[in-house]
Amino acid sequence: MAIRRVVPNIQSEAVDESREFYGLLGFEEVMDLGWIVTLASPSHPAEQVSFLAGDKTAPVIPDVSVEVDDVDAAYAAMKESGAEIVHPLQNEEWGVRRFFVRDPNGRVINVLSHR
């Protein structure tokens, strides 16, 4: 299993202000689903940050998103380890397959693959 990217997720009620602030650092908007906005470096598109007002299908906002090449293998490894699954593995309408797992620090990790 390979990691494709890691994205910090910032819970925010100030998405527009965050977009403007991070734009000053050179980030550009690459996704806006209404409840999540993702900004990326134009020169290194995998370098991203996301701002979330909530999550459309999950009970919590994840702290970090980790995109992997095989989310099913990651899910199986986490289940086998006994890690706490916070949100079950499922296909989402915006084109990802994902699950949430709690890390040893209590942080919620969104593990995903694009379909």
HELIX and SHEET records of a PDB file:
HELIX    1   1 VAL A   15  GLY A   23  1                                   9    
HELIX    2   2 VAL A   71  SER A   81  1                                  11    
SHEET    1   A 8 GLU A  28  ASP A  32  0                                        
SHEET    2   A 8 ILE A  36  ALA A  40 -1                                        
SHEET    3   A 8 GLN A  48  LEU A  52 -1                                        
SHEET    4   A 8 ILE A   3  GLN A  11  1                                        
SHEET    5   A 8 VAL A  64  VAL A  68 -1                                        
SHEET    6   A 8 VAL A 108  HIS A 114  1                                        
SHEET    7   A 8 VAL A  96  ARG A 102 -1                                        
SHEET    8   A 8 ILE A  85  ASN A  91 -1                                        
END                                                                             
